[in-house]
Amino acid sequence: MIPIQLTDILARLDHISEVWRSDTATEQRTDLAELEVLLGRLDHTEPETAGEAERIDELRGRIEILMDEIEISLGIEPPAFFSPEDLDTGP
């Protein structure tokens, strides 16, 4: 069974996932800070089973992806895509 802490983390993650796009930039920065705290909580969670370890890894991945999306939206990080036009094809 997943400890209540993981359930709480999942609930917060789901909530932020649903609302961040309609948040102001200030609220999005607050969301980022909260996601950072959630990552810290995951780092201090000791899994009791292999299933819990997988769940922690899954949550960590979801949080990191959401953080990247919010950062890109705020202009904090450049988009993580590559275009052939990015190559220097000069003489």
C-alpha positions in Angstrom: 0.0 0.0 0.0 1.3 3.5 -0.9 2.0 5.6 2.2 -0.2 8.7 2.7 2.7 10.9 1.9 2.8 9.6 -1.7 -0.9 10.0 -1.9 -0.6 13.6 -0.7 2.2 14.3 -3.3 0.1 12.8 -6.1 -2.9 14.9 -5.1 -0.9 18.1 -5.1 0.8 17.2 -8.4 -2.6 16.4 -10.0 -4.0 19.8 -8.8 -1.1 21.8 -10.1 -1.3 19.9 -13.4 -4.9 20.9 -13.8 -4.5 24.6 -12.9 -1.1 25.9 -13.8 -1.9 27.0 -17.4 -4.6 29.4 -16.1 -2.4 30.7 -13.3 -0.6 34.1 -13.4 3.1 34.1 -13.8 3.5 34.7 -10.1 1.2 31.7 -9.3 3.2 29.6 -11.8 6.4 30.5 -9.9 4.7 29.4 -6.7 3.7 26.2 -8.4 7.3 25.6 -9.4 8.4 26.2 -5.8 5.8 23.7 -4.5 6.9 21.1 -7.1 10.5 21.6 -5.9 9.3 20.8 -2.3 7.4 17.8 -3.6 10.6 16.5 -5.2 12.4 17.0 -1.9 9.7 15.0 -0.1 10.2 12.2 -2.7 13.9 12.2 -2.1 13.3 11.6 1.6 10.8 8.8 1.1 12.1 5.4 1.7 10.2 2.8 -0.4 9.2 -0.3 1.4 8.5 -2.3 -1.7 9.6 -2.4 -5.3 6.2 -1.2 -6.2 6.6 1.9 -4.0 10.0 2.5 -5.6 8.5 2.5 -9.0 5.7 4.8 -7.9 8.3 7.2 -6.5 10.2 7.2 -9.8 7.0 7.7 -11.7 6.0 10.7 -9.6 9.5 12.2 -9.8 9.3 12.0 -13.6 5.9 13.6 -13.7 7.0 16.4 -11.5 10.2 17.0 -13.5 8.2 17.1 -16.8 5.6 19.5 -15.3 8.4 21.7 -14.0 9.9 21.8 -17.4 6.6 22.8 -19.0 6.0 25.6 -16.5 9.6 26.9 -16.9 9.3 26.9 -20.7 5.9 28.7 -20.4 7.6 31.3 -18.1 10.5 31.7 -20.5 13.0 30.4 -17.9 14.3 27.6 -20.2 14.5 27.4 -24.0 12.2 24.8 -25.6 13.8 21.4 -25.6 13.6 20.7 -29.3 16.1 20.5 -32.1 15.6 21.9 -35.5 17.8 21.4 -38.5 17.9 25.2 -38.9 19.8 25.3 -35.6 22.9 23.8 -37.3 25.6 26.2 -38.5 25.9 25.4 -42.2 28.1 28.3 -43.1 31.1 27.9 -45.4 
